[in-house]
Amino acid sequence: GSRLNDDLNRVQRPVSSDLPCLDERAEVVHSLAKWKRYALAEYGFRPGQGLVTDMNAIRRDEELDNLHSIYVDQWDWEKVITAKDRTLPFLQETVRDIVDAVCSTADELRWKFPELKNNIHLGREVAFITTQELEDRYPDFTPKQRENAFAKEHGTVCIMQIGGQLKSGVRHDGRAPDYDDWTLNCDILFWHKALGCALELSSMGIRVDPAAMTRQLEASGCPERAELPFHKMLLEGKLPCTIGGGIGQSRLCMLLLGKAHIGEVQSSIWDQETFDVCNAAGVTLL
């Protein structure tokens, strides 16, 4: 009921259960986006300080394919910043730090396991582009086709400003209106050689301030959320300015090991057709 458990692209239903001992229903958290910011306020964190979580969740409404599973494992992180840090250069600097860490990990793996040298091709140079610039560049492509085309050309890319309506009248992708600032958020993607497509490793961003949240709630047609506990705290200035995101653990393993299916690096549930297709291709699912 607090809505700390975010509905992501507004269609994700949490796994829930009744708790007779409390005479209430409880939800298994499937998104920590709001909880992290709330926790930073509760724990008294200061600018420059933050937290990292090892998140394991079930997303019952996830569509299954090579990159998606109902089981979600990711490192969620959130850091307190100051109002003056709510800028595009600060966001891009943070993206470069994350990419550099991923590439350094890839270098270490190649050194320890030479057999991976043909699987890992990651570039430290990040190509930044907004969703509107993508649409302008590839007007006849779908959003996913645009990401693939741009990532194939540049290798390591950062797609910015996700959630708002583009000039065409559509959105590049869904984004909840009450955690990321749609003008200061992004996805980090790497070209994945094994699948021949862009692999999204991280969704992140500078979080909404009162003005941005009010604007985005209106644009999303849900201004009534402003009366919920988390939202009221934010509008009353009781939550710190933060930046945060998630880094997919299984996605990272797929990328670094050159795997073709997320089921090769995590144990989950798959339909029989997926098992059959993977077995025929010599891909073993856990």
N, C-alpha and C positions, 0 to 999 in steps of 0.2 A: 503493500500500500504506500510505501514511502517513495516509490519509483527510483530508488537508488540503483536498482537492477534495471539497466537500460534496455530498451527494446530495439537498439541498434538501428536497422533500417525501417523500423516501425511495424514490422510484421513478425518479429521473433517472439515466440511465446516461451516463457521460462518453464522448466520442469518444477512442479510444485507438489506439496503434500500437506494434508491436514496434520496438526500437532495437537492431539487431545490434551496433552499436559498443559498447554497454554491456551487451548480453545481458540486457536488461530491457524491460518495457513502460512506456510513458509516456502520460499522459493530458493532453488539452487542458483546461485549467481552465475550468469553467463556473460556478463560484461562488467568490468570493474571501473569503467570510465568515470562515473559519478562518485562511486564509493571512494576511489583514491583521493579525489579532491576533498571530500568530506573528511577522510581520515587525516589528511595533512593538517586540516584545521583543528580537528579533535586532539591530535598528538602535539600540537604547538610547533610544527616545523617552521623554519625560517627560510628566507630567500637563499637559494643555492643548495638547500637540503632537499632530499626526496626519498622515495621508497621504491623498492622493486618487489614484485610478487611472482611466485611460481604458480601460475593459474592453471587449473584443470577443470574443464567445464563440459557440459552437454548442451548442444544447441539442436533442439529437436526439429526445427524447421529448416535446417541447412540442406541445400541441394548437394547431392553427392556426385563427385567427379574425381579426376586425378589429383586435384588440389584441395578438395573440400571433404571434410569428415564431420560426423555429428559430435565427435570427440575433439575438443579444442584444448591444446596445450600451448601456452605462451607466457613469455615474460612480460608482465605489465609494469610500467614504470610511470612515475609522476614526480615532478620537481616544482618547488615553489620558485616563482620568478617575481620580478617587480613590474610595475605597469610600463616602465620604459622599455622592458624587454619584449613587449608585445609587438614585435616587428618582423617583417619578412627576412631581413638579414639574420636575425637571431634564430629563426626557424631553420633557415638554410644551413647555418653553422652547426646546429644540432644534427641535422640530417647527415652532413659530412662526417661528423664524429661517429655516428652509427655505422655508416657505410665503411669507414676506415676500420672499425672494429671487426666487421664481417670479413673484410678483405684480409686483415691480419690473421684472422682465424683460418681462412682458406690457405694462406701462405704456410702457416704452421702445419696444417694437415698434409699439404703437398710435400713438405719436408719430411714428415714422419712416415707418410704412406705414399711413396712415389707412384704407385699404381693409379692414384687419383689425378695425376697430372693432366690427363686428357679429358677429365670430367669437369674440372673447375676452371672457368674462364671469367673472372670477375674484375671489373675495372673500378678503380678508386675515383675516377673523374665522373661527377654526377651531372647529368643533363636535366636542368629544371625547366618545367613547362606548366602552364596553367591549363585547366580543362577547356577554357574558351579558346586558347591558342591551339590546343589539340583539335577542337572542332573546326577552327578556321583552316587548319593545315590539312585535315582529312574530312571534308564536309560530307562525303558520301559513305563514310565508314560508321559502324556502330562504335560505341564507347570502348568496348573490349578490343575491337579491331584496331582502333586508334592507339591504344596502349601497346598492343603487340607490334604494330608498325614502328612506333617510336622507340620501343625497347630494342627491337631487332637492329635498328640503325645505330643506337647509342650505347647499348649494353646495360648501363646502370642509370636509372632515371628516377625522377621525383615528380609525380603529378600533383599539382597544387590547386587549391580552391575547389574543393569537392563538396557538393551538397546543394548549391544554389542553381537556379534555372539559367540555362545558357541562352544565347540569342535565338537559337532554333526553337525555344520553348520547352525543351526537355532538360533533364538533369543527367550529368555524366554518370552519377551513381548516387544511391541513397545515403543520407547521413542524418543521424538524429539531430534535432535542432538545439539541444540543450547541453552539449559538452564541447565539441570542437567549434571554434569560430570558422565559419565557412570561407572566410577570406584569408585565414592563417593556418590552414590544415593541409595535409598531404598524404600520399601513399608512396612508399619506397618500393621500387620494382627492379628486378634483375632479369636479364634475358637468360632463360633456362634452356640450355642446349639439348637436354634429353627429350624435352617435350616440344621444343620449337615454339615457345610462347613466353610471354612476360609472366614472371612469378612475383606476386605481391608478398613482400616479406614483412612489411610493417605499415600500419595505419596509425597516424599520429597527428598532433597539432597543438597549437596554443589554444587554451580553453576560452570559452565565451566570457566576456564581461557582461554586466547588466544590459548595456545597450545592444550588444550583439545577440544576446539570448532573447531579448524582447523582440528584436527585428526578425529573428529566425523562427520564433514561435508563431508570429503573425504569418510569415511566409508559408509555414507548414500547416496553417489552419488549426493550431492547437494552443491558442493563447491562454486557455483555462489552466494549463500546466503551471502557470505562474503562481497558483495558489497551493501547489504541493510543497512539502517541507523543504526539500533540497533547493527548489527554485526560489522559495521565499528567503532562504538563507543567503543565496547568491545575490538576489536583488537588494537585500539589506546590507550588503558588504561584509558578511560574516564568513565568507570563504576567500582564501588567498588566490592571487593570480597564479596560474600553473601552466605548465606544458607537460604533455605526456602522450603515451601511446602503448602499443603492444607489439611484440616481436614474436612471430610464430616459431615455436621450437621445432615442430615437425617440418614446417616449411624450410627452416634453415638447414635441417638435416638433409632434406631432399636436394636443396641447392648445392650443399657442400659435397654430397656423395654422388650427385648426378643421377638420382633416382627418378623413375617415371611415374610413380604413384605414391601418394601420401601413405597408403596402406603398407608400403615397404618399410616404413620407419616408425609406425605406431600401430597399436592394436585397436581395431574398431569393428563396426558392423557394416557388412556390404551385401548387396543383393547377389543372387546366383549368377546373373548375367555378367556382372563385374568380375566375379571369380573366374568364370569361364573364359572371358576375353583375356584376362591377365595370365591365366595358366597357358593359354594358347601362345601368348607372347613371351613366355618364359619369365613372367614377373610373379614373384611369390608375395602374397599378402599376408600380413601377420594376423 
